[in-house]
Structure formats: structure tokens, C-alpha cells
């Protein structure tokens, strides 16, 4: 897969006649993880869905850069687009009566002719996706017998089998236990660093963003409040204003990562009485 980038320029997005995203510009670039963060209703998922062509763009443009050329994403057919960009969304079907391997094989649809049998290349991509996500051992199990966390990883494997240069993920660590959260974050870093994948991800957990992201975009009421490295974006002042409660930040001496802490009311009251 050749290195592929996705760039949004001056996006304005809305629902019916209400604009919810205003003049957002950002780039999802090869070998880097770009995290979209912000409180509920800030427009994170709407922006991500517009990048995946699942939400209409009022004004602005999304451009795909591949093979040295820039192409408006709207100029591609659905199958052409699906060969370069894939999305792991929050809402996914719950199939029954099929195995894990069969679900992962769905990801090869953009590369296959209608009713064509799987090729060696298809099978290789499926096997690699199963291995990368740790789902190879359950490949023959029915998906309706899986836990929520296992099914999440199967859908991620399906996205990886699609073999695209751009991977978009909408809150991929939701509903996962601590181990699976860590595995998903590790996999994102592996895909970026070892496979030169361009990754855009919506995350609610700021700790996860600090762990995995090279670039962070902080959204507030549909506008970009700040963008840059975690150290640049995760300031106590900005986060306190955007999230509406006292937030402290520090650099962890052991990991070098930014740590973010929000103080609940009871702890704030206890601190104030000391």
C-alpha cells in the first residue's frame, strides 16, 4: 500500500439547517496518529464521518493525496474510495451465522469483482489482519458467540483487511477492558510506525490520546481550539475552559507523557478546606 494522506480544508458541516462544525482544516498523514478530542457535542465524530464520506459537506473539501497526486474524495467512486480509506465506526451490525474469518473477509469487498472467489492476495490480507488484531485463534468461531471486546477487534480486523492507506477510528477503545484498550492503542502505533498508515482517531480519554497520538486536534463547539503535539495542546488553561471544570496537567517523569487530571467536586471541596 502506497503512503496516502487525507486533508480537510475549511469544512463546514451541519444537520438540517444547523451548522455544527465551522471552518475545520486538518490532515491525516502517513506514519502518524492524529487524535480528535473535545467534550461531547464538540463535533469530533461529525468531522471524522465527513472524512469517511458518511456525512455531507456543506462547504469545504476533503482531498486524498496518493501516488503524488491530489484528488478530491468526492471524485472517487465508492469502491475507489474504499480502497484508500476505511472507517471503524461506533455503530456496527451484529452478524450471526458466520465465522470471524468470514466477517473479516468482508473487508476485501472493494478489491473483488462481484461474486468472485477469494484470491491469494485476499487470503493473505485476511490472515495478516487476523494476526495483527490477535483474532487468528478465534477465526473459525461464530461471531455471535464473541464478547463485546472480541467483536470490536474483529471489526478492526475487517478494516485492516481492506488494506487502505488511511484508517479512521471513532472511539475504538469504548466498551473495552484495560487489556484490550492497551492492545488497540499499541496496534495503532504499530500500524503508523511499521506500516506507514495514516490514522485519524476520535478519543474521549485524554490519557489514551496522550499515549498514542503524534498530533492532537482539540475541538470546542465545532471549532478548532488548538492543534499540535500533546504537550502543546494539553494545557491546564485550555482544557479547563473547554471541558468546564478544573483540570491539571503534568509530564510523567517515568514515561515522559502528558498526564491529565480532572478534580471531581468532592475533591475540590476537600482541597479548598485544607
N, C-alpha and C positions, 0 to 999 in steps of 0.2 A: 504494500500500500504506500503510495507516494504521500509525502507530507502535505497536509491540507489544512487551511486556516479558514475561519469563518469570521466575518466582520460585519457588525451592525453600525449603521450610520444614521444618527438623528431619528431614531424610532419614536413614533407616537402611536400609542395603542389604546384601544378602548373597548367598552362593552355597550352596545347600542349607541347612544349619543354621549355617553360619559367617558371622557378621556381619563385613563388611569396611569399611563406611562408617558413621560414627557421628555422628548429630545435625548434619548439614551443612545450613547455610542460606546461600543466595546469590541474587543477582539478576542477570539478563542484561537490560540496559536499552538503549533506543533510542539510537543515536548513540555507543555506547561499545563498546570491545573489552574483554571480561573474559577473562583468561587463567588457566587452572588449571595449576599447576605442582607439582612434587614428584618424588621418586625413583620408580623402578619399584615397583609394588605399593602405592602410596600411595592409590589409589582414584580417580584423575583420570578415566580413561576410563569407569569404572563410574558415576560421578556424571553424566558427560556423556550416557551411554547412557540413564540413568534420566530425564534431562530430555527425551530424544527418545522416551520410552516404549518403549525396546528392552530395558530391564532392569526387572524388577518391583520395586516399592517395598514394603519390609516395613512401615515406618511413616513418617509424614510426608506431605507433599503438594506437588505442583507446580501452580502457578496461572498461567494466562495472563491478562494484562491487555491488553485491546484495546477500542477504542471506548468507553472509560470504564467498562467492566465487568470484574469478575474472575470467571474461570471455571476450575474445576478441570480440568486437562488430561484427566483420566480421564473427564470428562463428554462429551467430544467424540468423534464417530465418527472412524475412521481417516482418512477423506477430509477431514473438517473440520479435524482436527489438521494434516494435511499441507498445508493452505492457509496455515497460520500459522507452522509450524516445519519446518525441514529440517536434515538432518544429512549432512555429508561424513564417512563412517566410514573406518576403516583398511582394512576388508575390503570389497572391491567385486568384482563379477563382471567377467570379461574377455570382452565380447561379440565376436562375429565375424560377418562377413557384413552388417554395417550401417555406415552412414556416421557421421561425427561429428555432423552435423546431426540424424540420426535418434536418436542416443543422447541428445543434448541435449533433443530433443522429449519424451523420457520424463518430463522434469521437469514437463510440463504435465498429466500424468495427473490430479492432484487437481482440476483446473479443467475437465475434459472429461467429457462423457457417454460412456458405453460405445460404442465403435466410431464415435464422431463424428469428423468431419474437423476438421483444424486450423482455427481461426478466425483472423481478422486479429489479434486480441489475442494468441493463442497465438504466431503467427509473429513478432509484434513482441517478445514476451518472449524468444523463442529467439534472435532476431537481437541483441538487447541483451546477452544472456548470452554469446554468441559474441564480441561486440566487447569486453566488459569483461574477458574472460579471455584475449584475444589468440588465440582459436582460430578466428576467422572465416575466415582464409586457408586453413585445413585442413578447412573444413566438409564438403566432398564427399569427403574421403579415408576409406578404410575404417579403422575404429578398430584393427583387428588389425595395422595397419602402423605404429602410433604407438610412440614411445618411452615409457618409464615416466613421465617428466616431462610429456610431452604428454598422456598419458592421464589423469594426475592433474588437469590443467587442464580436460580435457573433463568429468570428473565434477563438478568445481566448477561449470562452466558449467551442467550439468544441475541442480544445486542452485539456482543463481541463476534459471534458467528457471522454477523452481517458484514464484518471486515471493512469498516469505514475508517476514514482518517480523522473524523470528528465524532466524539462521543459526548452526548448531553445527558445529564442525570438530574432528576428532580427529587431531592431529599432521599437519596439512596440508603441512608442509614436509619431511616424511620422504621420502628417496629422490630428492630434487630437487637439481640442481646450484645453485651460488651465485646465478646469474642468476634462475632460476625461484623460488628461495626469496625473493629480494628482490621479485619480481613478486607473489607471493602475499601477502607482508606489506603491500606497497603497496596491493593490491586490498582487503585487509581494512580498511585505514584509509580508502580511498575509499568503500567501502560504508557504513562507520559515519558518516563526516563528510558525505558528499554525498547519501546515500540514507536516512540515519537508521535503518539496520539495527541491530538488537541482535545482537551477535556474542559467542558463547562459544567459546573455543578451548582445547584441550589442547596444551601445548607442552613438549617436553623441553629445548629450547635456551633457556637463560635470557637469552641475548643477544637472541634473537628476541622473547621476552616483553617485554624492556625497550624494544625498538624499537617494538612495535605496541600494547601494552596500556595502557588507561586505568586498569584495576583488575586487581589480581592476587590470586589465592587460593592460598596455599601449603598443600598437604596433606601430612600426615605420619601414616602408618599409619591412614588412613581418617578422620582428624580435621583440622579446620582449625587450622593452627598460627598463621597470621596472614593478614590480608587488608587491602588498601589500595592506595595507589599503589606504583609500583616502588621509589621512594625509601624508603617506609615498610616494605615487605616484604623488600627485598633488603638485609638487614643481614648482615655477616660472621658475627656470632654465631649467628643463626637458621639461615642456610644451612649453616654448618659443622656444627651439631648435626643438622640434618635429613638432610644428604647424607653425613655421616660422614667427612669429610675437610676439611683446611684450605682455606677459601675466603676470598678477599679481594674487597672491593667498592670502587669509586670512581666519582666523577662525571667523565665525559669532558669535558674543557674545550672541545673543539670542538663536540660535539653536545649536551651537557647531559644525556646519557643515562647511566643506571647501567651500569657495566661490571663483570662478574663474572669472576673467575679462580680456578680450582681448581689447586693445585700438585700435579703428579704426584710419586711417591715420590722419583725420582732428583733432581728439582729441589729437593725439601725437604731431601734429604740433602746436596746440594751447598751449599745455603744455610746449613745447620747447621755445615758445616766451615769456612766463611769466617771 
